Amino acid sequence: MQNTKLLRKLFILAIVLVVLGFAGWKTWNIFVFRVTGTSPSLRAVPTDAGYIEIFFNHPLAETNIVKVTDPAKIVKETKQNKKSVRLKLSLLQSGRVYTIGLGTISDTSGKTIDAYTLSFKARVIDFGKLPDNQQKAVLEAQNDKGDQLGDPILSHLPYGGLNFKLTALNEDAGDGNSKLVLEAELLLDKSDVQGDENAAVSEYKLQVTDYIKSLDLKPENYTIRYMVTRPSLF
């Protein structure tokens, strides 16, 4: 009987602690103006993300003037929504670390975040592994970049074939301009590695150029960087 009473008291105490914790979190969330997250996550920003959106827990003041510190000059446009700021991006370089700073942001009650810094490494991420909203953003960004750069291939990438993956990168040309580079990952299987690997690589390179030709484009007009991915044999 005593054990039953003790368990009941502990159960009631646990409920009280949960309620108090929730009430404390709600109070903190009301009074502390903060960033709640980004889309995409800064741990997984695709090279062709299209945008990064920063979310806040309070409605933003309409009088905000969003000031961006952008050393790499990748932010093309900023747009403030009710509880977020969206940064429209140009194509990113795979493996490069970017840092973007936001100046003072105010909510409708006058609370401010004096500065916020985003730091991330751009990655080549399989299109099929992206969430739906990011897939849509990538497609929109590819179409947009294709229009801007005058290169129709961008509206067809990223592309995943049976034996290769093809993506586009925007790289620094060294003179203040950028250049378009196609990155082709050749996917060898176990039989390729155990057999004539060079022949397999040559065949898959041919498949890449054949795909470009199928778009009525000329492979020789592009810089294509090939990477070979081998399987684990054990």
Secondary structure, DSSP 8 states (H G I E B T S, - for coil): -HHHHHHHHHHHHHHHHHHHHHHHHHHHHHH---EEEEES-TTSEETT--EEEEEESS-B-TT----EE-TT--EEEEEE-SSEEEEEE----TT-EEEEEE--EEBTTS-EE--EEEEEEEE---GGGS-HHHHHHHHHHHHHHHHHHT-GGGGG-SEE-SSEEEEEEEEE-SSS-EEEEEEEEEE--HHHHHS-HHHHHHHHHHHHHHHHHHTT--GGGSEEEEEEE-----
